[in-house]
Amino acid sequence: MKIDFANLQYQYQLYKNEIDSAIHNVLDKSNYIMGEEVYKLEENLQNFTGAKHVITCSSGTDALLLAMMALNIKPGDEIITTPFTFIATAETIALLGAKPVFVDIDEKSYNINVSKIEEKITPKTKAIIPVSLYGQPADMDAIRTIAKKHDLKVIIDGAQSFGATYKGKAEVHHCDIYTTSFFPAKPLGCFGDGGAVLTNDGELAEKMRMLRVHGQNKRYHHKYIGLGARMDTIQCAVLNVKLKYYAEDLKKRQEVARKYTQALQEKDLMLPFIDANTTSVFAQYSVRVKNRDEVQAGLKEAGIPTAVHYPMPLHLQECFAYLGGEEGDFPVAEQVSKEIISLPMNPYVRDDEVAYIVKEL
């Protein structure tokens, strides 16, 4: 059996006629930048999440930059985040001249360990960036309590979690700014790069709209130093089609995860833990094994693709050597990075494929 990890081609074929029509509609009008589909997507995303403001942008990475720039993050500022995430979370902090301050992760959820945040706060700390890893929100009540106590801002890196909820509400309602990515392999993915920032704060929204077009408040008049961070019209057209089916796709992803968990619960593996306060969109279905290289090789031989999210925590990456991180600084993140492995996950994994993957695993 040959398994597809993300099944992007299958999904395209499902919605092919609508997607092709939406793309050709843009081509016929040739309005490739800030066309009407951009504003329609922003409206659709508002309706989906209940957010007061949605600003699409060119990637999840630029979404993080826009959020921090809107909050006036400056060189020398400190931002607390997790070392167990994709590099963009901390890379964008560093790009602005600020300092990423890492906190170890929770043993079960792999999200930031909130009990360790407060000890890392200094007079230079300006914000906390929790990451909704694998599609599950962090403990947002605890994070917001800490943020309020110390007058800090909260940006959620939701690159993997669009559509997830915390206590029944979309994540945008639990932070100052929520950022997400529409990279093709994300649960809601376009056909290239794309992202969005969501907020309920009108002033922040207005500033981020300007920042994404070089800080302009009108054509060729620049209030801020900004970015060229627009999401192009064709990508928005694609997402306008896919968003119509997204709620159903999420249910299917969660059902695939349930079947994996049911089939694997008697095995000698550490399975995903989902907190009672959250729903996960299962961007990944990740388990922990002691002999990962051997397992990956065996599954590859059986035609089953896997991935590792992530093999090296950020404090041990060469680019962050200047921060002085060492092996042993964040033992949970370091241990998980040696054992974590992601199995094929998408809404279309069939029951016979689940059975085959579980058997080979």
C-alpha positions as CSV (number, residue, x, y, z in Angstrom):
1,M,0.0,0.0,0.0
2,K,1.3,3.5,-0.9
3,I,0.1,6.2,1.6
4,D,0.0,9.9,0.9
5,F,1.0,12.1,3.9
6,A,-1.1,15.1,3.2
7,N,-3.3,14.1,0.2
8,L,-3.2,17.5,-1.4
9,Q,-3.8,16.1,-4.9
10,Y,-6.9,14.2,-3.7
11,Q,-8.3,17.3,-2.1
12,Y,-7.7,19.3,-5.2
13,Q,-9.6,16.8,-7.3
14,L,-12.5,16.9,-4.9
15,Y,-12.9,20.7,-5.4
16,K,-11.3,21.0,-8.8
17,N,-14.1,22.5,-10.8
18,E,-14.8,25.2,-8.1
19,I,-11.1,26.0,-7.6
20,D,-10.3,26.1,-11.3
21,S,-13.3,28.4,-11.9
22,A,-12.2,30.7,-9.0
23,I,-8.7,30.9,-10.3
24,H,-9.8,31.6,-13.9
25,N,-12.1,34.3,-12.6
26,V,-9.1,36.1,-11.2
27,L,-7.1,35.5,-14.4
28,D,-10.0,37.0,-16.5
29,K,-10.0,40.1,-14.4
30,S,-6.2,40.2,-14.0
31,N,-6.5,41.8,-10.6
32,Y,-3.7,39.9,-9.0
33,I,-2.9,42.1,-6.0
34,M,-5.6,43.1,-3.5
35,G,-8.4,42.0,-5.8
36,E,-11.9,41.6,-4.5
37,E,-11.2,37.9,-3.5
38,V,-8.8,39.2,-0.8
39,Y,-11.5,41.2,0.9
40,K,-14.0,38.4,0.5
41,L,-11.6,35.9,2.2
42,E,-11.1,38.3,5.0
43,E,-14.8,38.6,5.5
44,N,-15.2,34.8,5.3
45,L,-12.5,34.3,7.9
46,Q,-14.2,36.8,10.2
47,N,-17.4,34.9,9.9
48,F,-15.7,31.6,10.6
49,T,-13.9,32.7,13.7
50,G,-16.0,35.6,15.0
51,A,-13.0,37.9,14.9
52,K,-13.7,41.6,14.5
53,H,-10.7,42.0,12.1
54,V,-8.8,39.8,9.7
55,I,-5.9,40.9,7.6
56,T,-4.6,38.4,5.1
57,C,-0.8,38.5,4.4
58,S,1.9,36.7,2.5
59,S,2.8,34.0,5.0
60,G,2.6,32.8,8.6
61,T,6.1,34.2,9.1
62,D,5.0,37.7,7.9
63,A,1.9,37.3,10.1
64,L,4.2,37.1,13.1
65,L,6.3,40.1,11.9
66,L,3.1,42.2,11.4
67,A,1.9,41.3,14.9
68,M,5.1,42.2,16.6
69,M,5.6,45.4,14.5
70,A,2.0,46.4,15.4
71,L,3.0,46.0,19.1
72,N,6.1,48.1,18.6
73,I,8.6,45.4,19.5
74,K,12.0,47.0,19.3
75,P,15.7,45.9,19.5
76,G,16.5,44.9,23.1
77,D,13.0,43.8,24.0
78,E,12.4,40.2,25.1
79,I,9.6,37.9,24.1
80,I,8.9,34.6,25.8
81,T,8.2,31.6,23.7
82,T,8.8,27.9,23.3
83,P,12.0,26.3,21.9
84,F,9.9,23.4,20.4
85,T,8.4,24.9,17.3
86,F,9.2,25.8,13.7
87,I,11.9,28.4,13.5
88,A,9.7,31.2,12.3
89,T,8.3,31.7,15.8
90,A,11.7,32.8,17.2
91,E,13.3,33.9,14.0
92,T,10.9,36.8,13.6
93,I,11.6,37.9,17.1
94,A,15.3,38.0,16.3
95,L,14.7,39.7,12.9
96,L,13.3,42.7,14.8
97,G,16.3,42.8,17.1
98,A,14.4,41.5,20.1
99,K,15.5,38.5,22.1
100,P,13.7,35.2,22.1
101,V,13.5,33.9,25.7
102,F,12.7,30.2,25.8
103,V,10.6,28.2,28.3
104,D,10.5,24.4,28.3
105,I,7.4,22.6,27.1
106,D,4.7,20.6,28.9
107,E,5.4,16.8,28.9
108,K,1.9,15.9,27.6
109,S,0.7,18.6,25.3
110,Y,4.2,19.8,24.0
111,N,3.0,23.3,24.3
112,I,4.7,25.9,26.4
113,N,4.8,25.0,30.1
114,V,2.9,27.9,31.7
115,S,4.3,27.1,35.2
116,K,7.8,28.1,34.0
117,I,6.9,31.4,32.2
118,E,6.8,33.8,35.2
119,E,10.4,33.1,36.3
120,K,11.6,34.3,32.8
121,I,9.9,37.7,32.9
122,T,12.3,40.7,33.2
123,P,11.7,44.5,32.8
124,K,12.6,44.0,29.2
125,T,9.8,41.4,28.5
126,K,7.1,42.8,26.2
127,A,5.1,39.8,25.1
128,I,4.4,36.0,25.3
129,I,4.1,34.0,22.1
130,P,2.5,30.6,22.8
131,V,2.5,28.2,19.9
132,S,-0.6,26.0,19.3
133,L,1.6,23.0,18.4
134,Y,0.2,20.3,16.1
135,G,-3.1,22.2,16.1
136,Q,-3.9,22.4,19.8
137,P,-4.1,25.7,21.8
138,A,-1.9,26.2,24.9
139,D,-3.3,26.9,28.4
140,M,-4.6,30.4,27.4
141,D,-6.3,31.3,30.7
142,A,-3.1,30.8,32.6
143,I,-1.1,32.7,30.0
144,R,-3.5,35.6,30.0
145,T,-3.5,35.8,33.8
146,I,0.3,36.1,33.7
147,A,0.3,38.6,30.9
148,K,-2.3,40.8,32.6
149,K,-0.3,40.7,35.9
150,H,2.9,41.9,34.2
151,D,1.3,44.1,31.5
152,L,2.4,41.9,28.6
153,K,0.9,41.3,25.2
154,V,0.0,37.9,23.9
155,I,0.4,36.8,20.3
156,I,-0.7,33.3,19.5
157,D,1.3,31.5,16.8
158,G,-1.5,29.5,15.3
159,A,0.3,28.5,12.1
160,Q,-0.9,24.9,12.7
161,S,-4.2,25.6,14.5
162,F,-6.6,27.5,12.4
163,G,-10.1,26.3,13.4
164,A,-9.1,25.1,16.9
165,T,-10.9,26.3,20.0
166,Y,-10.1,27.0,23.6
167,K,-13.1,26.8,25.9
168,G,-15.5,26.8,23.0
169,K,-14.1,29.9,21.3
170,A,-11.7,30.5,18.4
171,E,-8.2,31.4,19.6
172,V,-8.4,35.0,18.5
173,H,-10.6,35.7,21.4
174,H,-7.9,34.7,23.9
175,C,-5.1,37.0,22.8
176,D,-4.2,40.4,21.5
177,I,-3.3,39.0,18.0
178,Y,-3.7,35.6,16.5
179,T,-1.5,34.7,13.6
180,T,-1.9,31.7,11.2
181,S,-0.4,30.2,8.0
182,F,-2.1,28.9,4.9
183,F,1.0,27.0,3.6
184,P,-0.3,24.2,1.4
185,A,0.2,21.4,3.9
186,K,-1.6,23.2,6.7
187,P,-5.1,22.1,7.6
188,L,-6.4,25.0,5.6
189,G,-3.9,25.5,2.9
190,C,-3.7,27.6,-0.3
191,F,-1.5,26.7,-3.4
192,G,1.5,28.7,-2.3
193,D,2.4,30.9,0.6
194,G,-0.2,32.8,2.6
195,G,-1.2,33.8,6.1
196,A,-3.4,36.0,8.2
197,V,-3.5,38.1,11.4
198,L,-6.7,38.2,13.4
199,T,-7.5,40.6,16.2
200,N,-10.5,42.2,18.0
201,D,-8.5,45.4,18.5
202,G,-9.4,48.0,15.9
203,E,-6.3,50.1,16.4
204,L,-4.0,47.1,16.0
205,A,-5.9,46.0,12.9
206,E,-5.6,49.4,11.3
207,K,-1.9,49.5,11.9
208,M,-1.4,46.0,10.5
209,R,-3.3,46.8,7.3
210,M,-0.9,49.7,6.8
211,L,2.2,47.6,7.7
212,R,1.4,44.9,5.1
213,V,1.6,47.5,2.4
214,H,4.8,49.3,3.3
215,G,3.2,51.3,6.1
216,Q,1.0,53.2,3.7
217,N,-2.0,55.1,4.9
218,K,-2.7,56.3,1.4
219,R,-0.9,55.6,-1.9
220,Y,2.8,56.6,-1.7
221,H,2.3,58.2,1.8
222,H,3.9,56.1,4.5
223,K,3.1,56.4,8.2
224,Y,5.2,53.4,9.3
225,I,8.2,51.4,8.1
226,G,6.4,48.3,6.8
227,L,6.5,45.2,4.7
228,G,5.5,44.0,1.3
229,A,3.3,41.4,2.9
230,R,0.1,41.1,0.9
231,M,-1.5,37.7,0.1
232,D,-2.1,37.5,-3.6
233,T,-5.6,37.4,-5.1
234,I,-5.3,33.9,-6.6
235,Q,-4.4,32.3,-3.3
236,C,-7.3,34.0,-1.6
237,A,-9.6,32.7,-4.4
238,V,-8.4,29.2,-3.7
239,L,-9.1,29.6,0.1
240,N,-12.6,31.0,-0.5
241,V,-13.5,27.7,-2.1
242,K,-11.7,25.5,0.5
243,L,-13.1,27.4,3.5
244,K,-16.6,26.4,2.5
245,Y,-15.7,22.7,3.3
246,Y,-13.3,23.4,6.1
247,A,-15.6,22.7,9.1
248,E,-16.4,19.3,7.6
249,D,-12.7,18.6,6.9
250,L,-11.9,19.4,10.5
251,K,-14.4,16.8,11.7
252,K,-12.9,14.3,9.4
253,R,-9.3,15.1,10.6
254,Q,-10.5,14.6,14.2
255,E,-12.2,11.3,13.3
256,V,-9.0,10.1,11.7
257,A,-7.1,11.0,14.9
258,R,-9.7,9.2,17.0
259,K,-9.3,6.0,14.9
260,Y,-5.5,6.2,15.3
261,T,-5.8,6.7,19.0
262,Q,-8.2,3.8,19.4
263,A,-6.1,1.5,17.4
264,L,-2.8,2.5,19.1
265,Q,-3.9,2.8,22.7
266,E,-2.7,-0.7,23.7
267,K,0.7,-0.1,22.1
268,D,3.9,1.0,23.7
269,L,3.7,4.6,22.4
270,M,3.0,8.0,23.8
271,L,-0.1,9.2,22.0
272,P,-1.4,12.8,21.5
273,F,-2.9,14.3,24.6
274,I,-5.8,16.7,24.0
275,D,-6.8,18.9,27.0
276,A,-10.5,19.0,27.9
277,N,-10.6,22.8,27.4
278,T,-9.4,22.6,23.8
279,T,-10.2,21.1,20.4
280,S,-7.3,20.3,18.1
281,V,-7.3,20.5,14.3
282,F,-4.6,17.8,14.2
283,A,-2.3,19.5,11.8
284,Q,-0.1,16.5,12.8
285,Y,-0.8,13.2,14.5
286,S,2.5,12.8,16.4
287,V,3.5,9.9,18.6
288,R,6.7,9.2,20.5
289,V,8.9,6.2,20.0
290,K,12.3,5.3,21.5
291,N,13.8,4.0,18.3
292,R,12.7,6.6,15.8
293,D,15.3,6.1,13.1
294,E,14.5,2.4,12.9
295,V,10.7,3.0,13.0
296,Q,10.9,5.6,10.2
297,A,13.0,3.3,8.0
298,G,10.6,0.4,8.5
299,L,7.6,2.6,7.7
300,K,9.3,4.0,4.6
301,E,10.0,0.5,3.4
302,A,6.3,-0.2,3.8
303,G,5.3,2.8,1.7
304,I,4.3,4.9,4.7
305,P,5.7,8.5,4.8
306,T,6.5,10.1,8.2
307,A,7.9,13.4,9.3
308,V,9.6,14.8,12.4
309,H,8.2,18.0,13.9
310,Y,10.9,18.9,15.2
311,P,14.2,17.2,15.3
312,M,16.2,19.9,17.1
313,P,14.9,22.5,19.6
314,L,15.6,26.1,18.7
315,H,18.0,26.8,21.6
316,L,20.4,24.2,20.1
317,Q,20.2,25.6,16.5
318,E,23.4,27.2,15.2
319,C,21.6,30.4,14.3
320,F,20.7,30.9,18.0
321,A,24.1,30.1,19.4
322,Y,24.5,33.7,20.3
323,L,21.9,33.2,23.0
324,G,24.2,30.8,24.8
325,G,21.8,27.8,24.9
326,E,23.2,24.5,25.9
327,E,22.1,20.8,25.9
328,G,20.2,20.3,29.2
329,D,18.6,23.8,29.3
330,F,15.2,22.5,28.3
331,P,15.2,18.8,29.0
332,V,11.6,18.0,28.0
333,A,11.9,19.7,24.6
334,E,15.2,18.0,24.0
335,Q,13.8,14.5,24.9
336,V,10.6,15.0,22.8
337,S,12.7,16.1,19.8
338,K,14.5,12.8,19.9
339,E,11.3,10.7,20.0
340,I,8.5,12.5,18.1
341,I,7.3,11.2,14.8
342,S,4.3,12.3,12.8
343,L,2.1,9.8,10.9
344,P,0.1,10.5,7.8
345,M,-2.7,12.9,8.7
346,N,-5.4,14.5,6.5
347,P,-9.2,14.3,6.3
348,Y,-9.1,11.5,3.7
349,V,-7.1,8.7,5.5
350,R,-9.2,5.6,4.9
351,D,-9.9,3.0,7.6
352,D,-7.9,0.4,5.7
353,E,-4.9,2.8,5.6
354,V,-5.2,3.5,9.3
355,A,-5.2,-0.3,10.0
356,Y,-2.2,-0.8,7.7
357,I,-0.2,2.1,9.3
358,V,-0.9,0.8,12.8
359,K,0.1,-2.8,11.8
360,E,3.4,-1.7,10.3
361,L,4.1,0.8,13.1
